[in-house]
Amino acid sequence: MIDACDRQGIAVILGCYYQRQSAVLRDEQAVRAGVVNVVKWIRQHGWTHVMLETANEYPHQGFVHNILQSAEGEAQLLKLAKQTWPELLVSASGYGDAKVHEPVALASDFLLVHFNGTPVDKIAARIAALRKYGKPIVCNEDDKTGQTAARAAEMCVANGASWD
């Protein structure tokens, strides 16, 4: 799939950890090793169109290791990924409120937001609040459909963010 996207000129946001799956990992050292191994795997394949999302919705209670669930721990994982391969673009996503905790925002190359729980009329303000970090803002999850989704996409683009 990643190679097919590359042939089509499509960028990929590759997710490393998702809530509830972290229980199979013995400890935080195993979590760190997983990040390092994924980064090395991306680099070995020469995938320069791949960006890494270390954790999807990192504050989620489904994560069993604090390093995956806390903003400070997630920032550590992002920094570890960057130390492993500085050229790789990295980020982590929070909840559907489109807020990014400061440690994660500072350690990320781009800001991943979810607008699931964000009303369309609040999107512009949420994007404006993130501009202080001077990083691209990417909405990679929103459960809106139909005309509401179209309005959400329009609000994102009009305010300088992408929408998925």
Secondary structure, 3 states (H helix, E strand, C coil): CHHHHHHCCCCEEEEEEECCHHHHCCCHHHHHHHHHHHHHHHHHCCCCCEEEEEEECCCCCCCCCHHHHCHHHHHHHHHHHHHHCCCCCEECECCCCCCCCHHHHHHCCCEEEECCCCCHHHHHHHHHHHHHHCCCEEEEECCCCHHHHHHHHHHHHHCCEECC
